Amino acid sequence: MAATKVTVRNNGPILIEGDFEIYDADGGQYGLAGRKVIALCRCGFSDNKPFCDGHHGVQGFESLCRAFNLPEPKPKT
């Protein structure tokens, strides 16, 4: 399986590239028709959730995300 790349776009969607599958909360799999790149909505305005349809640009969604290191996970008790 090839590596999957996830990119958080400033003021836009989350791009997923590579080999992946997407499921809804009930375990139903989305049919991606062989796509190797998709964009997931981050703004909540898409009429095609969970996929981006470009409404972030129309609605003026703003969110700048810069990479950082997460702290070590807390031990489970």
C-alpha positions in Angstrom: 0.0 0.0 0.0 1.4 3.4 -0.9 1.7 6.1 1.6 -1.2 8.4 2.2 -0.6 12.2 2.4 -3.0 14.5 4.3 -2.7 18.3 3.7 -4.6 20.9 5.7 -5.1 23.8 3.2 -5.2 27.3 4.6 -8.7 28.7 4.3 -9.8 25.5 2.6 -10.3 21.8 2.8 -8.3 18.8 3.9 -6.7 17.0 0.9 -6.1 13.3 1.1 -3.9 11.7 -1.5 -2.8 8.1 -2.0 -4.6 4.8 -1.2 -7.4 5.3 1.3 -11.0 4.4 2.2 -13.6 6.6 3.8 -16.4 5.4 6.0 -19.4 7.1 7.6 -20.3 6.8 11.3 -22.3 3.6 10.7 -19.5 1.8 8.9 -20.8 2.5 5.4 -18.1 3.0 2.8 -18.2 5.9 0.4 -17.7 5.0 -3.2 -14.8 7.1 -4.4 -14.9 5.8 -8.0 -11.1 5.1 -8.1 -10.1 8.6 -6.9 -6.6 8.9 -5.5 -7.1 12.6 -4.4 -10.2 14.0 -2.5 -10.9 17.1 -0.5 -12.8 16.9 2.8 -14.9 19.9 3.9 -13.5 21.8 6.9 -15.7 24.8 6.9 -19.1 23.1 7.2 -20.7 25.0 4.3 -20.4 22.2 1.7 -23.7 20.8 0.2 -21.7 17.6 -0.5 -20.4 16.8 3.0 -18.0 15.3 3.9 -16.5 16.4 0.6 -15.5 19.9 -0.3 -17.6 21.7 -3.0 -15.8 25.1 -2.8 -18.3 26.9 -0.6 -15.5 27.9 1.8 -14.4 30.5 -0.8 -17.9 31.9 -1.2 -18.6 32.0 2.5 -15.2 33.6 3.4 -14.0 30.7 5.6 -10.7 31.5 7.2 -8.4 29.1 9.1 -4.6 29.2 8.9 -3.0 26.0 10.1 0.8 25.6 10.6 2.5 22.4 11.4 3.6 21.7 15.0 4.6 18.8 17.2 1.9 17.2 19.4 2.9 16.4 23.0 3.4 12.8 23.9 0.1 10.9 24.5 -1.0 10.5 28.1 -0.8 7.0 29.4 -4.1 5.2 29.5 -5.2 4.2 33.0 
